[in-house]
């Protein structure tokens, strides 16, 4: 079943700009009169997730099995978290892949395999329940690096801690993503223990490089592509609640191109082999200044409008379905609260409400993640560096291709005399999105409604993930989903809530696993 989107006529789309985009006829460079586009939405009734009927199934014996085995289920999560799998440093990665494969085999997956790639291995599993429908599980078994001295509890001990929100497990990977993934496997084990089989067939295609940008995940899909295309949808286990219990369901993501821009000394000037004494700046060009000047041509004076010619061209216009979802989101939009979380005083240009959502969903970005060159330590060291590098990312809404975006940046730098600036693509993939009208999405919303956690539904996040492999390549609906709360992803003191304290609205582990079980049953029973 492929995702579908409501059509919208060209007349329903309004491209608003404060000033027309113009370009210098000699260089092709967009001028300071260029403006960041803004997409007006077609008229649409707000989507109300509460209108989706709550899932009515009751699987009491499975729920009881989860309750009776909760301690062992926590122990299984801890076992995963105690196995390091830091992809960036290749620490424990293959061991974690073997652990995942072995667990799938132990659960009852008749087919399991380590899938070799040009990078870290993938993991494949297939559970044949003889069912009419098949669900694919996307999993990532790698985690971010850690600085152990920053943690309140050692990051790979997976200790249970007392948190203001309740009992929680603290470890690298607790919420991103080992905790929710193992919770889903716990629920699967309980279903099999009670029913002897599953209500749907399962395919698992896991990777160990998500935190690296998934450069070799397509090689995992290569080996099972035709079989995966027969699935009815894809789920990525995910803690989607905040502490109050408010639940979000995100139907898609922006794409991304991540690259390095580097300036070194060469024919244009600057030292070519190593740093030199800073006093020679009187007669020697600086690669650091050259990089700064080159990057400054990419954006407007405030850094908020991309001046690369044609960079905004091709963004797929808003659809009626997206307009409906955004209208529903506006009911709970709280700019002040989000600014407090991020410690930001105001948004760009003072935007609020719908304008914020439109920009998050539809506006391409160009961001400097880090810039470095020469001496950055304590004290004084007066040098003229021979090299400077910036790490950059560009988030791309639907319709924009990462390679084409990088090619436009390359052409812009060349046209403005910066042919020597080296661009190195590190990762990239297009955006993706699933329709709210698919049986998979409606089934998940129905389960959330059963538990009293009616979700807000976002057409797509401002962030990125390689979900295009599922929606575009395989033609499958795909959503990250699940009850539960976690925080600290990519940061110290990462946790997943196991047992909420009084006053905490998010689900605990038992309820998380019961909801995962219901999702499998609900998809099996959903109408076409």
Beta strands, then each sheet from edge to edge (+ up, - down):
strand 1: 14-16
strand 2: 38-40
strand 3: 111-115
strand 4: 122-127
strand 5: 134-140
strand 6: 159-163
strand 7: 166-170
strand 8: 201-207
strand 9: 233-237
strand 10: 248-250
strand 11: 252-264
strand 12: 276-277
strand 13: 367-372
strand 14: 383-384
strand 15: 387-396
strand 16: 422-429
strand 17: 432-433
strand 18: 456-458
strand 19: 461-464
strand 20: 478-481
strand 21: 486-487
strand 22: 495-500
sheet 1: 1+ 2-
sheet 2: 3+ 4- 8+ 5+ 9+ 20+
sheet 3: 6+ 7- 22+ 21-
sheet 4: 10+ 18+
sheet 5: 13+ 15- 11+ 16-
sheet 6: 13+ 15- 11+ 17-
sheet 7: 13+ 15- 11+ 19+
sheet 8: 12+ 14-
end
